[in-house]
Amino acid sequence: MSGHADLLFGEAADALSDAGHTELAERMRTEIVGLNTFPGRWTFQLVEEFDDGYYATVKDFEKRTRTDLLDGRRHVFESEMKESRRTHGRPGHEARP
């Protein structure tokens, strides 16, 4: 969302300039447009670091644990819940596609 906000600040700077507020528009372009969200980084870079570090580590651990304890099956609780709540033989309630 901050990338989208940056684009909107650019449009706002253009609108300010078009309205004759060139000094304010230039300040917005130099102080706000392109501003790092965190020191040296935009949010997409933080997301990449999160994905490649913490999330990848947790996801790998979850997968190994699921493999060890559940033979790799995913969404066991949800699968059991679906089976207990569906109406056998009724259209739209099939067990599998």
Backbone bond lengths (Angstrom), bond angles and torsions (degrees), N, CA, C in turn:
res aa  C-N    CA-C-N  psi(-1)  N-CA   C-N-CA  omega(-1)  CA-C   N-CA-C  phi
1 M - - - 1.447 - - 1.529 111.31 -
2 S 1.330 115.80 -28.73 1.460 116.34 -179.34 1.528 111.10 -71.33
3 G 1.335 117.07 -28.82 1.469 119.40 174.69 1.520 110.97 -65.21
4 H 1.320 115.87 -41.00 1.463 120.49 177.03 1.522 110.00 -64.93
5 A 1.335 116.25 -41.06 1.464 120.07 177.76 1.525 110.74 -60.67
6 D 1.339 116.64 -39.01 1.463 120.13 178.98 1.531 110.85 -61.34
7 L 1.335 116.50 -41.51 1.468 119.97 176.85 1.527 110.84 -62.98
8 L 1.341 116.14 -40.85 1.468 120.07 179.49 1.527 111.49 -66.38
9 F 1.340 117.59 -36.74 1.464 119.58 175.40 1.523 110.39 -63.83
10 G 1.325 116.97 -36.53 1.463 119.74 176.03 1.519 111.34 -62.87
11 E 1.333 116.29 -42.57 1.472 120.39 177.29 1.523 110.53 -65.72
12 A 1.328 117.20 -38.59 1.462 120.38 178.67 1.525 110.51 -64.55
13 A 1.320 116.47 -38.54 1.466 120.10 177.60 1.525 110.32 -63.73
14 D 1.331 116.64 -40.68 1.466 120.07 176.57 1.524 110.83 -62.40
15 A 1.330 116.40 -42.29 1.469 120.42 -179.84 1.525 110.94 -65.60
16 L 1.318 116.48 -40.69 1.464 119.54 176.71 1.524 110.91 -62.05
17 S 1.307 115.87 -42.77 1.466 120.60 178.75 1.524 110.89 -62.74
18 D 1.354 115.88 -45.71 1.464 120.71 178.84 1.522 111.91 -61.25
19 A 1.335 116.27 -29.06 1.466 120.76 -179.57 1.521 111.74 -86.58
20 G 1.326 116.53 3.98 1.455 120.09 176.15 1.523 114.42 92.89
21 H 1.300 117.96 4.95 1.467 121.88 -179.99 1.529 109.28 -97.58
22 T 1.317 115.76 59.92 1.464 121.36 -172.27 1.521 113.10 -63.91
23 E 1.331 117.64 -38.02 1.463 119.62 -179.12 1.532 110.50 -66.34
24 L 1.327 116.63 -44.08 1.463 120.68 178.07 1.533 110.43 -64.71
25 A 1.324 116.05 -40.84 1.462 120.61 178.58 1.525 110.94 -61.46
26 E 1.328 116.56 -43.33 1.463 120.62 -179.74 1.526 110.93 -66.14
27 R 1.335 116.91 -38.40 1.466 119.89 176.52 1.525 110.42 -62.84
28 M 1.335 117.12 -41.00 1.457 119.79 178.79 1.524 110.10 -63.58
29 R 1.326 116.91 -43.01 1.465 120.53 -179.85 1.528 112.19 -62.54
30 T 1.327 117.35 -38.99 1.468 120.09 -175.87 1.524 113.21 -87.86
31 E 1.361 118.15 -28.17 1.461 120.25 -176.83 1.521 113.54 -96.66
32 I 1.327 117.90 -31.25 1.467 120.99 -172.71 1.533 112.33 -111.59
33 V 1.334 117.77 -51.75 1.469 120.75 -176.52 1.531 109.15 -62.61
34 G 1.330 115.97 125.33 1.464 121.18 178.96 1.517 114.60 83.39
35 L 1.319 117.56 2.96 1.459 121.86 -178.58 1.530 110.51 -64.87
36 N 1.325 116.85 133.78 1.460 121.20 175.90 1.524 109.69 -63.18
37 T 1.323 116.46 139.13 1.453 121.20 176.59 1.522 110.28 -72.00
38 F 1.325 116.36 -40.24 1.454 124.74 175.72 1.524 106.69 -130.18
39 P 1.319 119.38 161.44 1.468 120.32 -176.30 1.530 112.91 -49.67
40 G 1.312 115.66 115.24 1.461 122.45 175.90 1.514 115.82 77.28
41 R 1.346 118.00 0.12 1.460 118.96 -174.37 1.524 111.78 -138.39
42 W 1.326 113.40 148.88 1.456 122.05 167.07 1.519 107.26 -94.21
43 T 1.313 116.90 168.54 1.462 119.73 -175.62 1.531 112.60 -63.24
44 F 1.337 118.98 -32.57 1.469 119.49 -179.90 1.521 110.41 -60.89
45 Q 1.327 117.22 -32.17 1.455 120.61 179.22 1.533 110.76 -71.44
46 L 1.321 116.56 -36.55 1.463 120.13 175.57 1.522 110.61 -65.47
47 V 1.331 116.25 -41.59 1.463 120.37 178.54 1.525 110.01 -62.14
48 E 1.327 117.18 -42.28 1.473 120.10 178.27 1.520 111.09 -62.35
49 E 1.332 117.29 -42.77 1.462 120.65 179.06 1.527 110.20 -64.09
50 F 1.327 117.18 -42.03 1.461 121.96 177.50 1.523 110.29 -61.29
51 D 1.343 116.41 -48.84 1.467 121.02 -179.47 1.525 111.95 -60.01
52 D 1.325 116.53 -45.42 1.462 121.49 -174.91 1.528 113.13 -77.81
53 G 1.313 117.52 -22.38 1.458 121.34 -178.10 1.514 112.20 -103.35
54 Y 1.312 115.68 -92.85 1.461 122.50 -174.54 1.527 112.64 -55.31
55 Y 1.332 117.11 -53.17 1.467 120.12 -175.02 1.529 111.50 -63.61
56 A 1.322 117.21 -43.13 1.469 120.28 179.49 1.528 111.25 -62.70
57 T 1.342 116.64 -38.85 1.456 120.73 179.16 1.526 110.87 -65.98
58 V 1.330 116.86 -46.04 1.462 121.27 179.74 1.524 110.53 -65.35
59 K 1.323 117.22 -42.98 1.466 121.23 -179.60 1.534 110.92 -63.14
60 D 1.311 116.72 -41.99 1.465 120.44 178.33 1.525 110.69 -64.07
61 F 1.336 117.23 -43.35 1.460 120.90 178.73 1.527 110.69 -62.43
62 E 1.329 116.52 -44.02 1.472 120.95 179.08 1.519 110.52 -60.41
63 K 1.329 117.25 -42.67 1.460 120.94 -178.98 1.529 111.46 -65.59
64 R 1.335 116.72 -43.87 1.471 120.06 178.79 1.526 110.68 -63.65
65 T 1.332 116.71 -40.87 1.462 120.69 179.40 1.520 110.52 -66.12
66 R 1.310 117.26 -42.98 1.470 122.06 178.33 1.525 110.35 -62.59
67 T 1.322 116.64 -39.72 1.461 121.05 178.10 1.530 110.21 -64.47
68 D 1.310 116.37 -45.15 1.465 120.97 -178.71 1.528 112.24 -67.26
69 L 1.318 117.63 -40.68 1.464 120.46 -171.92 1.527 115.02 -99.14
70 L 1.332 117.72 -26.99 1.465 120.71 -173.34 1.521 113.14 -126.51
71 D 1.309 117.67 19.14 1.467 122.26 -177.36 1.525 111.87 53.97
72 G 1.310 116.16 32.21 1.460 121.24 176.75 1.519 115.60 81.87
73 R 1.327 117.66 -2.10 1.468 120.15 -178.98 1.524 110.11 -65.67
74 R 1.329 115.46 140.80 1.463 122.10 179.21 1.520 109.41 -109.73
75 H 1.313 116.30 155.10 1.467 123.72 174.80 1.533 111.85 51.87
76 V 1.320 116.13 46.77 1.468 120.90 -178.40 1.517 110.66 -62.50
77 F 1.328 118.02 -47.00 1.466 121.19 179.72 1.520 110.77 -58.61
78 E 1.341 116.59 -47.63 1.460 120.80 -178.20 1.522 111.46 -64.71
79 S 1.338 116.83 -38.49 1.453 121.08 178.79 1.523 110.99 -63.63
80 E 1.320 115.82 -43.16 1.466 119.68 177.68 1.523 111.05 -66.29
81 M 1.321 116.93 -38.91 1.457 120.99 178.16 1.527 110.76 -63.51
82 K 1.328 116.91 -43.92 1.459 120.94 178.86 1.520 110.32 -59.12
83 E 1.333 116.42 -46.38 1.454 120.54 -178.02 1.531 111.11 -62.54
84 S 1.330 116.65 -38.15 1.466 119.35 -177.99 1.522 112.83 -75.82
85 R 1.325 118.42 -20.51 1.462 121.23 -174.37 1.522 114.26 -105.04
86 R 1.319 118.23 -14.95 1.460 119.09 -176.44 1.533 110.71 -78.71
87 T 1.333 115.59 155.54 1.457 121.45 175.94 1.517 107.61 -97.01
88 H 1.314 116.40 109.96 1.469 121.39 -178.13 1.517 110.73 -58.40
89 G 1.338 115.85 133.29 1.455 122.15 177.47 1.516 114.48 84.03
90 R 1.300 119.65 -6.07 1.466 122.00 -178.09 1.530 109.28 -92.35
91 P 1.352 117.56 134.16 1.463 121.04 177.76 1.541 110.33 -56.90
92 G 1.309 115.19 136.25 1.460 120.76 -178.99 1.524 112.98 88.41
93 H 1.319 117.11 -4.24 1.463 122.00 -179.93 1.530 111.08 -116.37
94 E 1.323 118.09 19.16 1.465 121.32 -177.10 1.532 110.21 -62.16
95 A 1.328 115.73 149.12 1.463 121.66 178.53 1.513 111.55 -70.12
96 R 1.310 116.93 -37.15 1.478 122.29 -177.27 1.540 108.78 -139.33
97 P 1.303 116.70 158.24 1.472 119.93 177.39 1.525 111.67 -63.03
